[in-house]
Amino acid sequence: MKKVLALVLALATVLSMSVVSFAATQELTLTDGEGDVAAYDSVYLKDNSTPLAVANNTIESLPDKTYYFVVPTTTTNAITNKEFGDSDLFKFKYKKTENGKYIKSIKLVDKDVAGAGRVTAIEVKLVDDMTDNEYKIKFEASFSSKTDWDDTHPGMKDITVNMPEFTIWMSNAVDTTDDSDEMAGTGGKMIKPVKNEENTITWEDENDTLAVLTFDADSDVAKYFPKLSTKWDNVKYAELFNDQDAFVRQWVGTPEISSTSRAVLELVVPYVDEDGDLTVDEDSIVVYEENADGELIDITSKGSFDYNDDDDYVFTMKTRRLGTYIFAEAPVTEAEDEVPADEVVDADKVNPGTGF
């Protein structure tokens, strides 16, 4: 029994140490009730339990990422990580100090960010970006004491603790290639085609191929953002397609393809079972494209249905831009008439989408 108790106590000690290890302390000196800490305890990328290497309160990041900045426990003027997160004790404030429009949100959370127990952390979400630009983003945060703290800490009354100003350099990676495989919902990359060559890009999900684009790149190639979303915009489409199985293929930002002629886009038809047989009549399938005004245009006659070289049943069409396409089992009443085959969608007006 003593051995079991000793083992339990040892495990409890290890677990408590693993939680305490989260709370790397920072010196806090107060002058006239205000003080600065030099660094965060640690910084984590969402769904990654390994802390990032941070130098001079700066990191590099891809767009559309979420980070957790663990608030430190302070010494000299002692405040614990958990006390900072207690809304009865401290008021949390933040400020976007540079390029704030690229920060989607900032908030204080109580979260298990690395599997070692819940901690007080500042959650920072970055927006998506469809360019090859690099942005310098800065934010800062502070904690100001409330009455419940002041009443029990007369020596540290009416205090404000400033976290360090933090810098995030955000940009997409650039990949120069003529043959690329992309996972649906994944961004963070611009593709630069190989000029004067045939270029192919394939989009897949966890199980299947979703689309294939083939084109002859011109001699003055431009980079494009290849992110494909399969998520529904329920606000826009729920009522239109609520009585049938419909599928969306949305290229975020409607990228233009730098090609000598219109690119060939093969959209794999989603109405096929495991044996490769159609589950609906081919004549009943309708393909829509969202135009610049957010209207759905029937483009079924713009392409053709057939099996490709990989034996996938596809809808093939030609285009200079990748837009938003919807497969439907039957027509929807609010859709517009068919669009001319050479009509091009205005990229600046298309809904940018929500990601995978």
C-alpha positions as CSV (number, residue, x, y, z in Angstrom):
1,M,0.0,0.0,0.0
2,K,2.8,2.4,0.9
3,K,4.5,1.6,-2.5
4,V,1.2,2.4,-4.3
5,L,0.8,5.6,-2.4
6,A,4.4,6.6,-3.1
7,L,3.8,5.9,-6.8
8,V,0.7,8.1,-6.8
9,L,2.5,10.9,-5.1
10,A,5.4,10.6,-7.5
11,L,3.0,10.8,-10.5
12,A,1.3,13.8,-9.0
13,T,4.6,15.5,-8.5
14,V,5.6,14.8,-12.2
15,L,2.2,16.1,-13.4
16,S,2.4,19.2,-11.2
17,M,6.0,19.9,-12.4
18,S,4.8,19.6,-16.1
19,V,2.2,22.3,-15.4
20,V,4.6,24.5,-13.5
21,S,7.1,24.1,-16.3
22,F,4.7,26.1,-18.4
23,A,5.0,29.1,-16.1
24,A,8.5,30.4,-16.8
25,T,8.8,33.4,-14.6
26,Q,9.5,37.0,-15.7
27,E,10.9,39.8,-13.5
28,L,8.3,42.5,-12.7
29,T,9.4,45.8,-11.3
30,L,6.7,48.4,-10.6
31,T,7.2,52.1,-10.9
32,D,4.3,54.3,-9.9
33,G,2.1,51.3,-10.2
34,E,3.2,50.3,-13.7
35,G,5.6,47.7,-14.9
36,D,6.8,45.8,-18.0
37,V,7.6,42.1,-18.5
38,A,10.4,41.3,-21.0
39,A,8.8,38.2,-22.7
40,Y,5.9,35.8,-22.8
41,D,6.2,32.5,-21.0
42,S,6.1,30.7,-24.4
43,V,4.3,30.9,-27.8
44,Y,2.5,28.0,-29.4
45,L,1.0,27.5,-32.9
46,K,-2.5,26.0,-32.7
47,D,-2.5,22.2,-32.6
48,N,1.2,22.1,-32.0
49,S,2.5,21.1,-28.6
50,T,6.1,22.3,-29.2
51,P,6.8,25.9,-28.2
52,L,8.1,28.1,-31.0
53,A,11.6,29.5,-31.0
54,V,11.1,33.2,-30.3
55,A,13.9,35.8,-30.8
56,N,13.4,39.4,-29.6
57,N,9.7,38.9,-29.3
58,T,9.4,38.2,-33.0
59,I,8.2,35.2,-35.1
60,E,7.6,34.5,-38.8
61,S,4.2,33.1,-39.9
62,L,2.1,32.0,-42.7
63,P,-1.3,33.7,-43.1
64,D,-4.5,32.2,-41.5
65,K,-2.7,30.9,-38.4
66,T,-3.7,31.0,-34.7
67,Y,-1.1,31.4,-31.9
68,Y,-1.2,31.2,-28.1
69,F,1.0,33.5,-26.1
70,V,1.2,32.1,-22.6
71,V,1.2,34.8,-20.0
72,P,4.2,34.6,-17.6
73,T,4.1,34.3,-13.8
74,T,6.0,37.3,-12.4
75,T,8.6,37.5,-9.6
76,T,9.6,40.3,-7.2
77,N,6.1,41.6,-7.6
78,A,4.5,38.2,-7.7
79,I,1.5,37.5,-9.9
80,T,0.7,34.0,-11.2
81,N,-0.4,33.0,-14.7
82,K,-3.8,32.0,-13.3
83,E,-4.3,35.3,-11.5
84,F,-3.7,37.3,-14.7
85,G,-6.5,35.2,-16.2
86,D,-9.0,35.9,-13.4
87,S,-11.4,38.5,-14.7
88,D,-12.3,39.4,-11.1
89,L,-8.7,40.4,-10.4
90,F,-7.4,41.9,-13.7
91,K,-8.8,43.7,-16.8
92,F,-7.2,42.5,-20.0
93,K,-6.6,45.1,-22.8
94,Y,-4.9,44.8,-26.2
95,K,-3.9,47.1,-29.0
96,K,-3.0,46.3,-32.6
97,T,0.0,48.7,-33.1
98,E,1.0,48.0,-36.7
99,N,-0.9,46.5,-39.7
100,G,-3.8,45.5,-37.4
101,K,-6.1,44.7,-40.3
102,Y,-4.1,41.5,-40.7
103,I,-5.1,40.3,-37.2
104,K,-8.5,38.7,-37.2
105,S,-8.9,38.6,-33.5
106,I,-7.2,38.9,-30.1
107,K,-8.6,37.5,-26.9
108,L,-7.7,36.1,-23.5
109,V,-8.3,32.4,-23.1
110,D,-8.0,29.6,-20.5
111,K,-6.8,26.7,-22.6
112,D,-4.7,23.6,-22.6
113,V,-2.3,24.7,-25.4
114,A,0.3,21.9,-25.2
115,G,-1.2,19.0,-23.2
116,A,0.3,20.1,-19.9
117,G,-2.8,21.6,-18.3
118,R,-4.9,24.7,-18.8
119,V,-3.1,28.1,-18.7
120,T,-3.9,31.7,-19.3
121,A,-2.9,32.7,-22.8
122,I,-3.5,35.4,-25.4
123,E,-5.0,33.9,-28.5
124,V,-4.1,35.8,-31.7
125,K,-5.7,34.8,-35.1
126,L,-4.2,36.1,-38.3
127,V,-6.3,36.7,-41.5
128,D,-5.8,34.8,-44.7
129,D,-3.9,36.5,-47.5
130,M,-3.8,35.8,-51.2
131,T,-0.6,37.7,-52.2
132,D,3.2,37.2,-52.1
133,N,3.5,40.4,-49.9
134,E,5.2,40.3,-46.5
135,Y,3.5,42.2,-43.7
136,K,5.0,43.4,-40.4
137,I,2.3,43.0,-37.7
138,K,2.6,44.2,-34.2
139,F,0.4,44.0,-31.1
140,E,0.7,44.7,-27.4
141,A,-1.4,43.7,-24.3
142,S,-1.7,44.8,-20.7
143,F,-3.4,43.8,-17.4
144,S,-4.9,46.4,-15.0
145,S,-5.8,45.4,-11.4
146,K,-9.4,45.5,-10.2
147,T,-10.9,46.1,-6.8
148,D,-10.7,42.4,-5.7
149,W,-7.0,42.5,-6.3
150,D,-6.4,45.9,-4.8
151,D,-8.3,45.1,-1.6
152,T,-6.1,42.0,-0.9
153,H,-2.8,43.4,-2.2
154,P,-2.3,46.8,-0.6
155,G,1.3,46.8,-1.5
156,M,0.5,46.3,-5.2
157,K,-2.6,48.4,-5.5
158,D,-3.8,50.0,-8.7
159,I,-1.2,48.4,-10.9
160,T,-0.9,47.9,-14.7
161,V,1.4,45.2,-16.1
162,N,2.4,45.5,-19.7
163,M,3.3,42.5,-21.9
164,P,6.0,43.1,-24.5
165,E,5.1,44.4,-27.9
166,F,5.2,41.4,-30.2
167,T,6.1,41.3,-33.9
168,I,4.8,38.8,-36.5
169,W,6.2,38.8,-40.0
170,M,3.5,37.3,-42.1
171,S,3.8,36.1,-45.7
172,N,2.9,33.1,-48.0
173,A,5.6,30.7,-49.2
174,V,6.3,30.8,-52.9
175,D,6.7,27.5,-54.9
176,T,7.9,27.6,-58.5
177,T,6.7,24.4,-60.1
178,D,4.9,22.9,-63.1
179,D,3.4,20.0,-61.2
180,S,1.9,20.5,-57.8
181,D,-0.4,18.5,-55.5
182,E,-2.5,20.6,-53.1
183,M,-4.7,19.6,-50.1
184,A,-8.1,21.2,-50.0
185,G,-8.4,23.8,-47.3
186,T,-4.6,24.4,-47.2
187,G,-3.3,27.8,-47.9
188,G,0.0,29.6,-47.0
189,K,1.5,29.2,-50.4
190,M,1.7,31.0,-53.8
191,I,2.5,29.0,-56.9
192,K,4.6,30.5,-59.7
193,P,4.1,28.4,-62.9
194,V,7.1,27.4,-65.0
195,K,7.0,29.7,-68.0
196,N,6.5,28.3,-71.5
197,E,5.8,24.8,-70.1
198,E,2.6,22.7,-69.6
199,N,1.7,23.1,-65.9
200,T,-0.5,20.8,-63.9
201,I,-2.0,21.2,-60.4
202,T,-4.1,18.6,-58.6
203,W,-6.3,19.2,-55.6
204,E,-7.3,16.4,-53.2
205,D,-8.9,15.8,-49.9
206,E,-8.1,13.0,-47.5
207,N,-9.6,10.4,-49.8
208,D,-10.1,11.6,-53.4
209,T,-9.0,13.8,-56.2
210,L,-11.3,16.9,-56.4
211,A,-10.0,18.8,-59.4
212,V,-7.1,19.0,-61.9
213,L,-6.0,22.1,-63.8
214,T,-3.8,21.9,-66.9
215,F,-2.5,24.9,-68.8
216,D,0.4,26.1,-71.0
217,A,2.1,28.9,-69.1
218,D,3.0,32.1,-70.9
219,S,6.4,33.7,-70.9
220,D,5.5,36.3,-68.3
221,V,4.1,34.1,-65.6
222,A,2.3,35.5,-62.5
223,K,2.0,33.8,-59.1
224,Y,-1.4,32.6,-58.0
225,F,-3.0,31.5,-54.8
226,P,-4.2,27.9,-55.1
227,K,-6.3,27.4,-52.0
228,L,-9.4,25.3,-52.6
229,S,-12.3,25.3,-50.2
230,T,-15.1,22.8,-50.0
231,K,-17.0,24.5,-47.1
232,W,-20.4,25.8,-47.7
233,D,-21.4,29.4,-47.1
234,N,-24.6,28.4,-45.3
235,V,-25.9,31.9,-45.1
236,K,-25.9,32.2,-48.9
237,Y,-26.7,28.7,-50.1
238,A,-28.5,26.8,-47.3
239,E,-32.1,27.6,-48.5
240,L,-31.2,27.1,-52.2
241,F,-29.9,23.6,-51.8
242,N,-31.5,22.3,-48.6
243,D,-33.6,19.7,-50.4
244,Q,-30.7,18.0,-52.3
245,D,-27.1,16.9,-52.1
246,A,-25.0,19.6,-53.5
247,F,-21.2,20.2,-53.4
248,V,-19.1,23.4,-53.5
249,R,-15.6,23.9,-55.0
250,Q,-14.4,27.4,-54.2
251,W,-11.0,28.8,-55.1
252,V,-10.3,31.5,-52.6
253,G,-9.8,34.9,-54.2
254,T,-10.7,33.7,-57.7
255,P,-7.1,33.4,-58.9
256,E,-6.3,34.3,-62.5
257,I,-4.2,31.7,-64.5
258,S,-1.2,33.0,-66.4
259,S,-1.5,31.0,-69.6
260,T,-1.3,31.3,-73.3
261,S,-4.9,30.2,-73.7
262,R,-7.7,29.2,-71.4
263,A,-6.7,26.5,-68.9
264,V,-8.5,23.2,-68.8
265,L,-10.2,22.6,-65.5
266,E,-11.5,19.1,-64.6
267,L,-13.9,19.0,-61.7
268,V,-14.4,15.5,-60.4
269,V,-18.1,14.8,-60.2
270,P,-19.1,14.0,-56.6
271,Y,-22.1,11.8,-57.6
272,V,-20.0,8.6,-58.0
273,D,-20.0,5.6,-55.7
274,E,-17.1,3.3,-54.7
275,D,-17.6,1.2,-57.9
276,G,-17.2,4.3,-60.1
277,D,-20.9,4.4,-61.0
278,L,-23.0,7.5,-61.1
279,T,-25.6,7.8,-58.3
280,V,-27.7,10.3,-60.2
281,D,-28.7,10.7,-63.9
282,E,-26.1,12.6,-65.8
283,D,-28.8,14.7,-67.4
284,S,-30.0,15.9,-64.0
285,I,-26.6,17.3,-62.9
286,V,-26.4,21.0,-62.9
287,V,-23.1,23.0,-62.5
288,Y,-23.3,26.5,-61.2
289,E,-20.7,29.3,-61.0
290,E,-20.9,32.3,-58.7
291,N,-20.5,35.5,-60.6
292,A,-19.1,38.9,-59.5
293,D,-22.5,39.9,-58.0
294,G,-22.8,36.7,-56.0
295,E,-25.4,35.2,-58.3
296,L,-25.4,31.6,-59.4
297,I,-25.1,31.0,-63.1
298,D,-25.8,27.7,-64.8
299,I,-22.6,26.8,-66.7
300,T,-23.5,23.2,-67.4
301,S,-23.4,23.8,-71.2
302,K,-20.0,25.5,-70.8
303,G,-18.3,22.1,-70.3
304,S,-18.8,18.4,-70.8
305,F,-19.0,15.2,-68.7
306,D,-16.7,12.3,-69.4
307,Y,-14.0,10.0,-67.8
308,N,-10.5,11.4,-67.8
309,D,-7.2,9.6,-68.2
310,D,-7.3,8.5,-64.5
311,D,-10.8,7.1,-64.9
312,D,-12.4,9.8,-62.8
313,Y,-15.8,11.0,-64.0
314,V,-15.3,14.7,-64.4
315,F,-16.9,17.9,-65.6
316,T,-14.4,19.6,-68.0
317,M,-14.4,23.2,-68.8
318,K,-12.0,26.0,-70.0
319,T,-11.3,29.1,-68.0
320,R,-8.8,31.9,-67.3
321,R,-9.9,32.2,-63.6
322,L,-10.7,29.7,-60.9
323,G,-14.0,30.6,-59.2
324,T,-16.7,29.1,-57.1
325,Y,-18.5,26.1,-58.6
326,I,-21.5,24.1,-57.2
327,F,-22.7,20.7,-58.3
328,A,-26.4,20.2,-57.8
329,E,-28.7,17.2,-58.4
330,A,-31.4,19.5,-59.7
331,P,-31.9,23.2,-60.8
332,V,-32.5,25.8,-58.1
333,T,-35.2,28.4,-58.8
334,E,-33.1,31.5,-58.1
335,A,-30.2,30.7,-60.4
336,E,-29.7,32.8,-63.5
337,D,-29.7,31.7,-67.1
338,E,-26.6,30.1,-68.6
339,V,-23.5,32.2,-69.0
340,P,-21.6,32.7,-72.2
341,A,-18.5,30.4,-72.4
342,D,-16.0,33.2,-72.5
343,E,-17.4,35.2,-69.6
344,V,-14.8,36.0,-66.9
345,V,-15.5,36.5,-63.2
346,D,-14.2,39.7,-61.5
347,A,-11.8,38.5,-58.8
348,D,-12.1,41.7,-56.8
349,K,-15.8,41.2,-56.1
350,V,-16.1,37.5,-55.4
351,N,-16.7,36.3,-51.9
352,P,-13.2,35.1,-50.7
353,G,-14.5,32.1,-48.9
354,T,-13.9,30.6,-45.4
355,G,-11.3,27.9,-45.9
356,F,-11.6,24.1,-45.7
